[in-house]
């Protein structure tokens, strides 16, 4: 995410946008991101995690 110039506030805003767009709850704690079950290490990992959360709702 750093390569894209997305800081910690941008990550939090992105997670809110993802939750709203896909009507899901992302298990992410901005105060302890390293303890989160939601991998934000890359765009690809975010896509995989969102796909999993959406699939779990069906």
C-alpha positions as CSV (number, residue, x, y, z in Angstrom):
1,X,0.0,0.0,0.0
2,X,2.9,2.3,0.6
3,X,4.0,1.9,-3.0
4,X,0.6,3.4,-4.0
5,X,1.0,6.3,-1.6
6,X,-1.8,5.2,0.7
7,X,-1.1,6.1,4.3
8,X,-2.9,4.7,7.4
9,X,-5.8,7.1,7.1
10,X,-6.2,6.2,3.5
11,X,-6.3,2.5,4.4
12,X,-9.1,3.2,7.0
13,X,-11.0,5.3,4.4
14,X,-10.6,2.5,1.9
15,X,-11.9,-0.1,4.3
16,X,-15.0,2.0,5.0
17,X,-15.6,2.4,1.3
18,X,-15.2,-1.4,0.8
19,X,-17.7,-2.1,3.6
20,X,-20.2,0.3,2.1
21,X,-19.7,-0.9,-1.5
22,X,-20.0,-4.6,-0.8
23,X,-22.3,-4.4,2.2
24,X,-19.8,-6.4,4.4
25,X,-18.1,-5.9,7.7
26,X,-14.3,-6.0,7.4
27,X,-12.5,-7.5,10.4
28,X,-9.9,-4.8,10.7
29,X,-8.7,-2.9,13.7
30,X,-6.9,0.3,12.7
31,X,-5.3,0.5,16.1
32,X,-3.7,-2.9,15.7
33,X,-3.6,-3.8,12.0
34,X,-1.0,-6.5,12.6
35,X,-3.5,-8.4,14.7
36,X,-6.2,-8.2,12.0
37,X,-7.5,-11.2,10.1
38,X,-7.8,-8.9,7.1
39,X,-4.6,-8.8,5.1
40,X,-3.9,-5.3,3.8
41,X,-0.3,-6.0,2.7
42,X,-1.2,-5.6,-1.0
43,X,-4.0,-4.8,-3.4
44,X,-4.2,-8.5,-4.4
45,X,-4.5,-9.6,-0.8
46,X,-7.3,-7.1,-0.2
47,X,-9.2,-8.4,-3.3
48,X,-8.9,-12.0,-2.1
49,X,-10.1,-11.1,1.4
50,X,-13.0,-9.1,0.1
51,X,-14.0,-11.9,-2.3
52,X,-13.9,-14.3,0.7
53,X,-16.1,-12.0,2.9
54,X,-18.6,-11.5,0.1
55,X,-18.8,-15.3,-0.6
56,X,-19.4,-16.0,3.1
57,X,-22.5,-13.8,2.9
58,X,-24.1,-15.9,0.2
